[in-house]
Amino acid sequence: MNFQRCVLPISVLLLCFPHASHSATKKGCSLNIFRNPNEKLLPLFAYNNSRDFSFIVPEHGHINLNHGDGITLSCPGRKNSLPATKSNSGYATCIQGTTLKISKNSFDFDELLCERSVQSEVQKTEVSCGNRRGKIMNIGHQVTESYFRTLFEVCYDEEEGTTLYTMHTVNGKEIKYASKTSERPTFSTSGLGPRISANVAYKKAFQKSTFNRLLGSAQAAERYITSKSFLARGHLSPDADFLFASSQFTTYYYINTSPQWQVINGANWVSLENAIRRTAEHYQDTFTIITGTYDILKLPDDDGNEISIFLVSKNKLPVPKFIWKIIYHEDSRKGIALVSLNNPFINKITQDLILCEDICEQSGWASDKWMNTTRGYVYCCDINEFTRTVRSVPRINVSGLLTGILS
């Protein structure tokens, strides 16, 4: 799997030109993207100033330009601007080293910062998804009045207030050099359905009250919700899968989360995310990642009755029984589905928890720690078998199994 194209497979995503043709000569420029102390203020970078906006994929964390080559710098967002031009964008040409020229003025690359962090937005569409249960929402940047740059897609069901899946890509060649910023923006409620108060639903006190109402007693609620046991905002498309700090910040939307037990979110789910990035890096290619939810978690009340769990009244914001990921390589049409049980309270794996034949062992995706039910039991599925049960998965053409590097 060794290819140079990097057209992202999501229908409206940006086109990224290969960086090999832009490698710098000794008299050119090499711009280090991720060592700027004000990295969160960096603009978006494109290779030309045409309407195509071919956004840059850095090469080992650098933008390399020949002398005289130009890049467009964009600072999307209300009340945002590039001070060097006093507008939302500017066209800079390489002089040498880290020196760029805008109009007649020269600037060091580290000086070319936006007034504020690049602002992302949610673009709602009428495109159906998730077996017609949801609508596609694009998350990205409004670069100009007529051009929206999509970073990833969300299939969202407004009626239930649940995200069916998200879809993004991981660049295996560059993920090693991705931003390591510790900046964490607050989660945005933009895109949420009516009366979906997710910002309240994730508070522990509110969850305890909700469980009390659902399960019928404070005693039952306290079996599940404590200072260490609660439902967290589980990222679906995780920030660490994106290269730029500005791209990582775009993942902080409630519609890009699902209720996930914190003990799972911080354990085997993180391990699963890391395994996907390591696999992409191993193959040195770009992979499509689809992350989604399936079914509704049920927990027993004091009488042993199985109760469906929702975090918002009137059966809104359901807690999923399963959270899954598909990693897919478009050119070879190989992939695999990884399924996480979103229930740390199970004592044994019963048939209703199994959506497919577990193929972790024979596919190189086996991990001993994934067998721990209290930290989030994980198993692997052939994608075609998986999608016969989980109908909300977007259609992808799979003809082979993607081998992992875990076993």
MOHU-V216977 format. One line per field, one symbol per residue. phi: phi as a letter, one per 40 degrees, with the letter a starting at -180 (. if undefined). Layout:
phi: ???
This chain:
phi: .bbbcbccccdbccbbcdcdcbccccccbbbccbbccbdcbcccbbcabcccfcccbcbfgbbbbcdgcbbcbbbchcfbacdcbfacaabbbccagbcbbbfbbbbcdcccbccbddccabbcbbccagfgcbbcbcbabccbdbbbcccabbcbccccgbccabaabbcccbccbcdbdccbcccccdgcccgbcccccccccccccccdcccgaccccccbbbcbbacbccdcccdccbccdcccccccbccbbacbddccdcbccccccccccccccdcfbcbcbbbabagbcbbccccgccbcbbcbdgfbfccccbbbbbbbbcccgbaabbbbccacbccacbcccbcaccbdccbgbcadccccccbhcbbbbccccccccccccccbcbbaccccbca
